[in-house]
Amino acid sequence: MMPDSRRWTIVWLLFAAGFINYLDRAIVSVALPSIALDLHLGPESKGVLLSAFFWSYALMQLPMGFCSDRFNPRWFYAGMFALWSCACGFTGFAGTLGILLVFRVILGIGESVYLPGGIKVVSLLFDSKARGLASGLVNCGTRLGLALGTPVIAWLVVRHGWRRTFMVLGFASLAWLVPWLLSYPSKNFSSPAPLRHAGYVPVSWRNRNLLGLCLGHLGYSYYWYLLVTWLPDYLVESRHMPLQKAGAFAVIPFLIFSVSEPLGGWIADGLVRFGWDESRVRKGIITGAFLTSLALLPAGRMSNDTAAIWLIGAASMVGLATGNILALLQRIAPHGEVGMWTGILNFAGNLSGIAAPLVTGILIGHTSSYFPGFVVAVALLVAAIPAYWLIVGDVNAPPVGRTGYTP
């Protein structure tokens, strides 16, 4: 049996990896006004640059999910982490838009291990009644990376330029590998293949639960990636804030999103342990969280900057859904295929990651306004709610089988 202290150390290291993941990923979004000025990019070109990361990140989700189920995360996760950190660092040497796009694609390959690998580890370390908090913490690191990293990135860009910012943050993050290799077991503790009943359906889009989760994630991810890729630029270009002020204001919604992720999972875990029905609890929190996105619409019409950013913060309580989405997946997926299911889920979500920057850039180019992009994101998120209730089944249905480490 692995001690609780070591299990939670691994979770916190995954949290830190998520923090670094989005710190490296978000540099382009925060530095976009400077990069665009330096390389003479218009709205459509900026949309392409923001989207490039997701081309490889989305396509690699399935192979990363497959590998996460089969290889020891100690080495596999570490190798991908090193790849994405180096890709970030070398981006600082890029002199053209084309080279920037190449490094963003390589960054996407490395970072694609983050969610399939991380959630696979959580499924091995914890039972279903504790996975909401652990899953929320793992993913919370990404949001906190934006919340705390955005003003730091803005300060670095203003003081040292966007090129040095990429180099410093990319290469310095390699230090994470030391505690990870010291903490994670050298011997893989995932074991024999799961038992399967006669009605078992292999990983496939024919699986109703997987389809429902993916449809819901399309709306969730479109909304999230709108905030990730366009919020700093919106504050600078539409609200005419200096870059450092925009970075400071962006802390509020990103911090609220990050805190909401483990909070939503923790609330649901507690209610389930108290005896509430797990399906209704997790789906109910997801529904309420998605509906908070409606606050983004008045924020887009608000003239007062402070009031607008607090409304965007309220709309960021969508994060309450995250830990519960991932806990639902782990509860429904065959235990030996959690990594693959997570990869498929994240692949579907990152199709939205490709679309959101491009569509928003086109809308801005045609309307000279960010508000239509806000409307599209909120509409898609609210439209995703029925997928969890009408397509995703009861998590209390008999499990397909169990393997792996039992806490």
Secondary structure by P-SEA (a helix, b strand, c coil): cccaaaaaaaaaaaaaaaaaaaaaaaccccaaaaaaaaacccaaaaaaaaaccccccccaaaaaaaaaaccccccaaaaaaaaaaaaaaaccccccaaaaaaaaaaaaaaacccaaaaaaaaaaccccccaaaaaaaaaaaaaaaaacaaaaaaaaaacccaaaaaaaaaaaaccaaaaaaacccccccccccccccccccccccccaaaaaaaaaaaaaaaaaaaaaccaaaaaaacccccaaaaaaaaaaaaaaaaaaaaaaaaaaaaaaaacccaaaaaaaaaaaaaacccaaaaaaacccaaaaaaaaaaaaccccaaaaaaaaaaaccccccaaaaaaaaaaaaaaaaacaaaaaaaaaaacccaaaaaaaaaaaaaaaccccccccccccccccccccccc
